[in-house]
Amino acid sequence: MSDLPPIQPQPGIMEIALYQGGAAKIAGHDSVLKLSSNENPYGPSEKAREAVARAAHQMHRYPNTDHASLRQAIAEVHGLDPDRIICGVGSDEVLQFATQSFAGPGDEIIMTEHGFSMYPILTHAAGATPVVVPETERRVNVDAILDAVSDKTRLVFLTNPGNPTSTMLTEDEVRRLATGLPGHVLLVHDGAYTEFADDDFRLDFALADDFANVLSTRTFSKIYGLGGLRIGWGYARRPLIDVMNRVRQPFNLSVIQLAAAEAAMRDRAHVERCRTENVKWRDWLRNALLDLGLGCDESHANFVLARFADEATASACNEALLAEGIIVRKVAGYGLPNCLRITIGDEPSCRRVAHVIGRFMAERGKA
Ligand SMILES: *Cc1c(COP(=O)(O)O)cnc(C)c1O
């Protein structure tokens, strides 16, 4: 018998608070309107569905390990070098490649006040320490990030457009951030919602071209409507991609994932249609909320953040929505207790959610 202590988790692991996904069920409701996870209301491309059906005949075969065909499709569509692309099980896995490859115990990873809740999880999993910097009125503050950089900093996570804020930094601001970071710090530009932003905001590939220390990530979970399949990718200079490929499991993406993602990437008409509808109904819903006297920043994503007078009102509105079978996202855990994040659904969904919130506000006004 040894005198060693019993099995111990690695440093940081017990600091991890489990990720809270968007709810999908309400007790007593058979059918619900789920607007809590920023999913695409139109679903994936028909071509992706067909590709999955065909790939089902290949399930006994191991997938290829280099994702060459998917990377080629991504590269052709976006005008990129396929050798600078890495694919993962959701962009979450690409973010994990980054933390695992470039940070460890004793290192610091900077994230912002209302940043994505996967960042602290991945930071602790790598044994590193999260450093959370304030935002200004729900917008990332570049100077606050730069001020927080130390010799221990290894990574900065920037969600742009932000989740759950929906706000976005301008190209000048992001460039100022990238320029201001020392060469030992990797800037991870998480572009999960980039496709929903205006054309002139889509700068993330240019960043990864211009800076040796930028990794831009994208996902198939949002505009491509494939959240259930788990596929994402990242773009950076080759030396960074080479490092991350060493920690990537060779068979991380299945034949089904690869086939679906490639077909979805090549179906630009579907992406354009989803983008156009999202812009239209996002603006409509934001205006409806503003007309009701609620706060709502201009959104660059596929959701809006409704801002109430206080936490109690936000919670009461959430209850009113649940009573009608509508699930939106409470974001108190993101430091926004008086807000509700509402995914942009299709037209009937947007009208329904606006109607219920309008009725709630009217009743509240009478009380
Ligand atoms: C949804 C989301 C992702 C993407 O996650 P996947 O793992 O690709 O599904 C990444 N970052 C942010 C901020 C997100 O909201």
The ligand as an ORCA input file, in Angstrom:
! r2SCAN-3c Opt
* xyz 0 1
  C     -22.532     29.684    -29.966
  C     -21.216     30.252    -29.664
  C     -20.056     29.605    -30.067
  C     -20.113     28.391    -30.932
  O     -20.173     27.244    -30.271
  P     -20.059     25.885    -31.075
  O     -19.165     25.087    -30.215
  O     -19.447     26.168    -32.397
  O     -21.444     25.369    -31.178
  C     -18.826     30.177    -29.803
  N     -18.750     31.353    -29.179
  C     -19.841     32.028    -28.807
  C     -19.694     33.353    -28.169
  C     -21.103     31.485    -29.025
  O     -22.192     32.148    -28.620
*
